[in-house]
Amino acid sequence: MGKVLIIGAGGVGTVVVHKVAQNTDVFTEIMLASRTKSKCDDIAKTIKERYGVTIQTAQVDADNVPELTALFNSFK
């Protein structure tokens, strides 16, 4: 039904991803992006184990507008 892109894999981003993953009837595609992709990958692994939901991950610097634009365009 809906896509969501979450930027940031800190405390708040982690909580948001967990809440979104619990609502698969609303959010059909989830992507978590951060400067450190390995943090996103670790969170994605936990989400898969806990909820059975696969999320996409990406590396992005939120201060870099061209990088953000490229990510937005690729995820749509």
N, C-alpha and C positions, 0 to 999 in steps of 0.2 A: 504494500500500500504506500509506504513512505520511506524516504531515504533520510538519513541524518549523518552529518559530518561533525565530529567532535574534535576540536583542536585543543590539545593540552593533555598530557598524561600524568599530571600531578594529582593531588588529593581530590580536587573538585572534579576533574575530568574522569577520574577513576570511578567515583560515585555515579556520575552521570551515565557512563557506559554501562555500569551494572543495572541501573534503573531502566535504561532504554532496552537492554537485552532481555529484561523481564516482560517487555511489552511487544512481543513479535507480531501481534495482531495489528499494531499501529506502525511499527518500524520494521520494514522488510529488508532494508540494507543499511548496515552500520559501518562507518569508517572512523577509525581513531587515528589522528595524526599528531605528531609532536616532533621536536628537534631530534629527539633520541628514539629512533624506530625500535630499538631493542626493548625499551620500556613499553611501547605499544604492543609489541609482540608478546611480551610477558603477560600483559593484561588480557590480550586476546586469548591466550592459552587458558588463563583462569576462567574467562567467560565461557569458553568451549567446554571446559571440564564441569563447571558449575551449572550452566543453563543449556548446554548443547547447542549454543548459537555460535555461528562462525561470523567473525567480523573482519573486515579488511583493515590493514594498517598502512601508514605511509609516513615518510619523513618530510617535514616542512618547517621552515623558519617563519613564524608568524609575523616577523618584522620585514620579511622580504615579499613585497607585493607581487612581483612576477612569479615567485614560487607559489604563493597562495592562489593566484589567478590560474596557473597551470593545474593545480590540484582541483580547484573548483570545476574547471572545464573537463578534466578527466573523470571526475566523479558525477558531475551533473546532478 
